[in-house]
Amino acid sequence: MVKKKVPSKRKNNRVTINEVAAHAGVAISSISRVLSGHVDTSDAMKKRVEESVQALGYEPDYIAQSLRRGSTKTIGFMLRDITNPMFSVVAQSCESELRKAGYSMIYMNSDGEIEIEKSNFSLVKRRRLDGLIVSLVSEEVNSVKSMINHLGAPVVLLDREVSGVDASTVLCDHEQGVYSATIDLIQKGHQRIVFISGRNNVFSTRSRLKGFQRAFVEKKILIPQDLIRLGSFSEIYAYQEVKDLFSTKKRPTALLAGGVGASTGALHAFKELGISPVVDVAFIALDEWPMFSILSDSFSSVFRDPEAMGRESARLIINILSGKDSTNIVIPTVYRERASSKENRLVRK
């Protein structure tokens, strides 16, 4: 005799809280108290419920829980370019700090596109995330500013400074680090110094450029406007600009590369041109990335601490959600002098 398989009445394989209560032989309210960490539960009750949860493979319905308590315990983390290796450290540090406070984190990548960024903001609002940490594509888009103000959740801007929005900020003091690096180059005899970075519609570029220009003004030297190239943080942009600038007879003697992409593009161009960033030209990377010092311990840099950026962003949004006043945090940058920013043969000529 072949037994017919009776279809389950359950629409899916999710174990319900009713089944856990029946298995443990306790009331549903007791299950809820144990799972929520309520203090009014005995050790014996906890053990009984936990054994049933494990035996049945029960997973709480977090969506239902979030609707009841008005919180998803989830924070959005949105970057303009999540492939940037330095920001992978920022994200990891941020998520680790959020996890300690009982929050999870959702990654979102805007891929440098405003329209994708807008879609990400809509996702944050639809999912009713508790807050958002975001590094914007641009600080000038009015529709994005409006979305921040109407998000219905606290926002922490990561290394972005935007007027007219209700948001806290975690900024890096790029100006001081770049100023120190530029002063050092000038004191070693450099004047034809290239500055390559993304567009000045973001705080990091404006702050770096301010430090670069301040050094020339302080030393009473004409700012090399023809050597300031602001177009993109991408590798290809820096590659093309360096190929153009360093293919001339009167070559620049030094380069400040704004960001990981710019540094990578510049180094590729130097390699093709047969230029050594230690012997032939002074080179300073305006950011370090994972394995930076191992790949080349001769490259000078302006360092900002990615772990501190992530950690402080998480702590700030947790504090805001806890009812504390919002604030703005500034993380210092440090000029790290190595062989690539020493005096080179072009200066000695």
C-alpha positions as CSV (number, residue, x, y, z in Angstrom):
1,M,0.0,0.0,0.0
2,V,1.4,3.4,-1.0
3,K,0.8,6.2,1.4
4,K,-0.2,9.5,-0.1
5,K,1.9,12.4,0.9
6,V,-0.3,14.9,2.7
7,P,0.7,18.5,1.9
8,S,1.5,20.6,4.8
9,K,-0.9,23.3,5.8
10,R,2.0,25.7,6.4
11,K,2.7,27.9,3.4
12,N,6.4,27.8,4.0
13,N,8.9,26.0,6.3
14,R,9.1,28.7,8.9
15,V,8.5,27.5,12.4
16,T,6.0,29.6,14.3
17,I,6.2,30.9,17.8
18,N,3.1,28.9,18.6
19,E,4.9,25.7,17.7
20,V,7.8,26.7,19.9
21,A,5.4,27.4,22.8
22,A,3.7,24.0,22.3
23,H,7.1,22.2,22.2
24,A,8.3,23.9,25.3
25,G,5.0,23.6,27.1
26,V,4.8,27.3,28.0
27,A,2.7,30.3,27.1
28,I,3.5,32.4,24.0
29,S,4.2,35.4,26.2
30,S,6.9,33.4,28.0
31,I,8.6,32.7,24.7
32,S,8.5,36.4,23.8
33,R,10.0,37.4,27.2
34,V,12.9,35.0,26.8
35,L,13.7,36.0,23.2
36,S,13.5,39.7,24.0
37,G,15.9,39.3,27.0
38,H,13.3,40.3,29.5
39,V,14.6,40.3,33.1
40,D,11.5,38.6,34.5
41,T,12.4,35.1,33.3
42,S,13.9,32.3,35.4
43,D,17.0,30.3,34.3
44,A,14.8,27.2,34.0
45,M,12.4,29.0,31.7
46,K,15.3,30.3,29.6
47,K,16.8,26.9,29.3
48,R,13.5,25.3,28.3
49,V,12.7,27.9,25.6
50,E,16.2,27.9,24.2
51,E,16.2,24.1,23.9
52,S,12.9,24.2,22.0
53,V,14.2,27.1,19.7
54,Q,17.2,25.1,18.9
55,A,15.4,21.8,18.4
56,L,12.9,23.3,16.0
57,G,15.2,25.7,14.3
58,Y,13.0,28.7,15.1
59,E,14.0,32.1,13.7
60,P,12.2,35.2,15.0
61,D,10.2,37.3,12.5
62,Y,12.2,40.5,12.6
63,I,9.9,42.4,10.3
64,A,7.0,41.8,12.7
65,Q,9.2,42.7,15.6
66,S,10.3,45.9,14.0
67,L,6.7,46.9,13.3
68,R,5.8,46.4,17.0
69,R,8.7,48.3,18.4
70,G,9.0,50.9,15.6
71,S,12.7,50.0,15.0
72,T,14.4,47.7,12.5
73,K,17.7,47.8,14.4
74,T,19.3,48.2,11.0
75,I,21.5,51.1,9.6
76,G,22.1,51.8,6.0
77,F,25.7,52.4,4.8
78,M,25.9,54.1,1.4
79,L,29.1,54.8,-0.5
80,R,29.7,56.5,-3.8
81,D,32.2,53.8,-4.8
82,I,32.2,50.6,-2.6
83,T,35.1,49.2,-4.7
84,N,37.5,51.7,-3.1
85,P,39.7,49.4,-0.9
86,M,40.2,52.1,1.7
87,F,36.4,52.3,2.2
88,S,36.1,48.5,2.7
89,V,38.0,49.1,6.0
90,V,35.7,52.0,6.9
91,A,32.7,49.8,6.3
92,Q,34.1,46.9,8.3
93,S,34.9,49.1,11.2
94,C,31.5,50.7,11.1
95,E,29.7,47.4,11.0
96,S,31.7,46.0,13.9
97,E,30.8,49.0,16.1
98,L,27.1,48.8,15.1
99,R,27.1,45.1,15.9
100,K,28.3,45.7,19.4
101,A,25.2,47.9,19.9
102,G,22.8,45.3,18.5
103,Y,22.4,46.8,15.0
104,S,22.9,45.2,11.6
105,M,24.1,47.1,8.5
106,I,23.0,47.2,4.9
107,Y,25.6,48.1,2.3
108,M,24.6,50.2,-0.7
109,N,26.7,51.4,-3.6
110,S,25.9,54.5,-5.6
111,D,28.6,53.7,-8.2
112,G,29.2,57.4,-8.6
113,E,25.7,57.9,-10.1
114,I,23.2,60.4,-8.8
115,E,20.2,58.4,-10.0
116,I,21.4,55.2,-8.3
117,E,22.0,57.3,-5.1
118,K,18.4,58.5,-5.3
119,S,17.1,55.0,-5.6
120,N,19.2,54.0,-2.6
121,F,17.6,56.8,-0.5
122,S,14.2,55.5,-1.5
123,L,15.2,52.0,-0.4
124,V,16.2,53.3,3.0
125,K,12.9,55.0,3.4
126,R,10.8,52.0,2.2
127,R,12.7,49.6,4.4
128,R,12.2,52.0,7.4
129,L,15.9,51.7,8.3
130,D,16.7,53.4,11.6
131,G,19.4,55.6,10.2
132,L,21.8,56.2,7.3
133,I,25.6,56.7,7.0
134,V,26.4,58.1,3.6
135,S,29.2,59.3,1.5
136,L,27.4,61.3,-1.2
137,V,28.3,61.4,-4.9
138,S,27.9,65.2,-4.9
139,E,27.1,67.8,-2.3
140,E,25.2,70.1,-4.8
141,V,22.2,68.1,-5.9
142,N,19.0,69.8,-4.4
143,S,16.9,66.7,-4.9
144,V,19.3,64.6,-2.8
145,K,19.3,67.4,-0.1
146,S,15.5,67.2,0.0
147,M,15.6,63.4,0.3
148,I,17.9,63.7,3.3
149,N,15.6,66.2,5.0
150,H,12.5,64.0,4.4
151,L,14.1,60.6,5.1
152,G,12.4,60.4,8.5
153,A,15.6,58.9,10.0
154,P,18.9,60.4,11.3
155,V,21.7,60.8,8.7
156,V,25.5,60.9,9.2
157,L,27.4,62.4,6.3
158,L,30.7,60.6,5.9
159,D,33.4,63.1,4.8
160,R,30.8,65.3,3.2
161,E,29.8,68.8,4.1
162,V,26.4,69.9,2.8
163,S,24.5,73.1,3.5
164,G,20.8,73.2,4.2
165,V,20.4,69.6,5.4
166,D,19.5,68.1,8.8
167,A,22.5,65.8,9.2
168,S,25.5,65.2,11.4
169,T,29.0,64.8,9.9
170,V,32.2,62.9,10.3
171,L,34.9,64.9,8.5
172,C,38.6,64.4,7.9
173,D,41.0,67.3,8.2
174,H,42.4,66.9,4.7
175,E,43.5,70.5,4.6
176,Q,46.1,70.2,7.3
177,G,47.6,67.0,5.9
178,V,47.9,68.3,2.4
179,Y,49.3,71.6,3.6
180,S,52.0,69.8,5.6
181,A,52.9,67.7,2.5
182,T,53.0,70.7,0.2
183,I,55.1,72.8,2.5
184,D,57.6,69.9,2.7
185,L,57.8,69.7,-1.1
186,I,58.3,73.5,-1.4
187,Q,61.0,73.5,1.2
188,K,62.8,70.9,-0.8
189,G,62.8,73.1,-3.9
190,H,59.7,72.0,-5.6
191,Q,57.4,74.6,-7.2
192,R,55.9,72.8,-10.3
193,I,53.7,70.5,-8.2
194,V,50.8,68.7,-9.8
195,F,47.6,68.4,-7.8
196,I,45.1,65.8,-9.2
197,S,41.8,65.0,-7.5
198,G,38.1,64.6,-8.1
199,R,35.7,67.5,-8.7
200,N,35.4,70.2,-6.0
201,N,31.7,69.4,-5.5
202,V,32.8,67.2,-2.5
203,F,34.4,68.2,0.8
204,S,37.6,66.1,0.5
205,T,38.7,67.8,-2.8
206,R,37.9,71.4,-1.5
207,S,39.7,70.7,1.8
208,R,42.7,69.2,0.1
209,L,42.9,72.1,-2.5
210,K,42.7,74.6,0.3
211,G,45.7,73.1,2.1
212,F,47.6,72.9,-1.2
213,Q,47.0,76.6,-2.0
214,R,47.6,77.7,1.5
215,A,51.2,76.4,1.4
216,F,52.0,78.4,-1.7
217,V,50.5,81.5,-0.3
218,E,52.4,81.2,2.9
219,K,55.6,80.7,1.0
220,K,54.7,83.6,-1.2
221,I,55.0,81.5,-4.4
222,L,52.6,81.7,-7.3
223,I,50.1,78.9,-7.2
224,P,50.6,76.6,-10.2
225,Q,47.0,76.9,-11.5
226,D,47.9,75.0,-14.8
227,L,49.0,72.0,-12.7
228,I,45.7,71.7,-10.7
229,R,43.5,69.1,-12.4
230,L,40.1,68.5,-10.8
231,G,37.9,66.1,-12.8
232,S,37.5,62.7,-11.3
233,F,38.7,60.3,-8.5
234,S,39.0,57.6,-11.1
235,E,42.1,55.8,-12.1
236,I,41.7,56.5,-15.8
237,Y,41.4,60.3,-15.2
238,A,44.6,60.5,-13.3
239,Y,46.4,58.2,-15.8
240,Q,45.5,60.5,-18.7
241,E,46.4,63.7,-16.8
242,V,49.8,62.4,-15.7
243,K,50.6,61.1,-19.2
244,D,49.7,64.6,-20.6
245,L,51.6,66.6,-17.9
246,F,54.7,64.5,-17.7
247,S,55.2,64.1,-21.4
248,T,56.3,67.7,-21.9
249,K,59.9,69.0,-21.9
250,K,59.4,71.1,-18.8
251,R,58.1,68.3,-16.6
252,P,56.6,68.9,-13.2
253,T,58.8,67.8,-10.3
254,A,56.2,66.5,-7.9
255,L,52.7,65.1,-7.7
256,L,49.9,65.0,-5.1
257,A,47.4,62.3,-6.1
258,G,43.9,62.7,-4.5
259,G,42.6,59.3,-3.6
260,V,43.3,55.6,-4.2
261,G,42.1,55.7,-7.9
262,A,44.2,58.8,-8.6
263,S,47.3,57.3,-7.0
264,T,46.9,54.0,-9.0
265,G,46.3,55.8,-12.3
266,A,49.4,58.1,-11.7
267,L,51.6,55.1,-10.9
268,H,50.5,53.3,-14.1
269,A,51.3,56.4,-16.1
270,F,54.7,56.8,-14.5
271,K,55.5,53.2,-15.4
272,E,54.6,53.6,-19.0
273,L,56.6,56.8,-19.2
274,G,59.6,55.2,-17.5
275,I,59.5,57.6,-14.6
276,S,60.5,56.5,-11.1
277,P,58.3,58.0,-8.4
278,V,61.3,57.9,-6.1
279,V,64.2,58.9,-8.3
280,D,62.6,61.1,-11.0
281,V,59.6,62.8,-9.4
282,A,58.3,63.4,-5.9
283,F,55.1,61.5,-5.3
284,I,52.6,61.7,-2.4
285,A,49.4,59.6,-2.2
286,L,46.5,61.4,-0.6
287,D,45.2,58.3,1.1
288,E,46.5,54.9,1.9
289,W,44.8,51.6,1.1
290,P,45.1,48.1,2.6
291,M,48.6,46.7,2.0
292,F,49.9,50.2,1.0
293,S,53.1,50.0,3.1
294,I,53.8,46.4,2.0
295,L,53.4,47.1,-1.7
296,S,55.8,50.0,-1.5
297,D,57.3,51.3,1.7
298,S,58.8,54.2,-0.2
299,F,55.6,56.1,-1.0
300,S,54.9,59.2,1.0
301,S,51.2,59.7,1.9
302,V,48.7,61.9,3.7
303,F,47.0,59.3,5.9
304,R,43.4,59.4,7.3
305,D,42.4,56.6,9.6
306,P,39.7,54.5,7.9
307,E,39.0,52.5,11.1
308,A,38.4,55.7,13.0
309,M,36.1,57.0,10.3
310,G,33.9,53.9,10.4
311,R,34.0,53.6,14.2
312,E,33.1,57.3,14.8
313,S,30.3,57.2,12.2
314,A,28.7,54.2,13.9
315,R,29.0,55.7,17.4
316,L,27.6,59.0,16.3
317,I,24.4,57.5,14.7
318,I,24.0,55.2,17.7
319,N,24.2,58.2,20.1
320,I,21.6,60.1,18.0
321,L,19.2,57.1,18.1
322,S,19.7,56.9,21.8
323,G,18.4,60.5,22.2
324,K,21.7,62.3,22.5
325,D,22.4,65.5,20.7
326,S,23.9,65.3,17.2
327,T,27.4,66.6,16.7
328,N,30.1,66.9,14.1
329,I,33.4,64.9,14.4
330,V,36.7,65.8,12.8
331,I,39.3,63.1,12.2
332,P,42.9,64.4,11.7
333,T,45.1,63.5,8.8
334,V,48.9,62.9,9.0
335,Y,51.6,63.5,6.4
336,R,53.9,60.5,6.3
337,E,57.2,61.4,4.7
338,R,59.0,58.5,2.9
339,A,61.5,58.2,0.1
340,S,59.1,59.3,-2.7
341,S,58.9,62.9,-1.5
342,K,62.6,63.4,-1.1
343,E,64.4,65.9,-3.3
344,N,64.7,64.3,-6.8
345,R,67.1,64.8,-9.7
346,L,64.8,67.2,-11.6
347,V,65.0,69.6,-8.6
348,R,68.7,69.3,-8.4
349,K,69.2,70.3,-12.1
